[in-house]
Amino acid sequence: MEGLIAQALSPYEREVVLCYLQGMSCREIAEACGTHLKSIANALRRVKCKLR
């Protein structure tokens, strides 16, 4: 099952969701990745859609 999830997500989406699961806020993830808050929110939305 874990392998299927990893295959479904892009490397960026995996990085974002791993940070999120570790308890980081979207703002913290954005700062750590050097990207915009909206990019993190979009990545999490894509992950949720892909894993349905």
C-alpha positions as CSV (number, residue, x, y, z in Angstrom):
1,M,0.0,0.0,0.0
2,E,2.8,2.4,0.9
3,G,4.4,1.9,-2.5
4,L,1.2,2.7,-4.3
5,I,0.8,5.9,-2.4
6,A,4.4,6.9,-3.2
7,Q,3.9,6.1,-6.9
8,A,0.7,8.3,-7.0
9,L,2.4,11.4,-5.6
10,S,5.1,13.6,-7.1
11,P,8.3,14.1,-5.1
12,Y,7.1,17.6,-4.1
13,E,3.8,16.3,-2.9
14,R,5.5,13.5,-0.9
15,E,7.7,16.1,0.7
16,V,4.8,18.3,1.6
17,V,2.6,15.6,3.0
18,L,5.5,14.1,5.1
19,C,6.0,17.5,6.7
20,Y,2.3,17.9,7.2
21,L,2.1,14.5,8.9
22,Q,4.9,15.5,11.2
23,G,2.7,18.3,12.5
24,M,4.1,21.2,10.5
25,S,1.7,24.0,9.6
26,C,1.3,25.0,6.0
27,R,3.2,28.2,6.7
28,E,6.1,26.3,8.3
29,I,6.2,23.9,5.3
30,A,6.2,26.9,2.9
31,E,9.1,28.5,4.8
32,A,11.1,25.2,4.9
33,C,10.5,24.6,1.1
34,G,11.2,28.2,0.2
35,T,7.8,28.5,-1.6
36,H,4.5,30.2,-1.3
37,L,1.8,29.2,1.2
38,K,-0.7,28.8,-1.7
39,S,1.7,26.2,-3.3
40,I,1.6,24.1,-0.2
41,A,-2.2,24.3,0.1
42,N,-2.5,23.3,-3.6
43,A,-0.1,20.4,-3.1
44,L,-2.1,19.1,-0.1
45,R,-5.4,19.5,-2.1
46,R,-3.9,17.4,-5.0
47,V,-2.7,14.7,-2.5
48,K,-6.2,14.5,-1.0
49,C,-7.7,14.1,-4.5
50,K,-5.2,11.5,-5.6
51,L,-5.6,9.4,-2.4
52,R,-9.4,9.2,-2.6
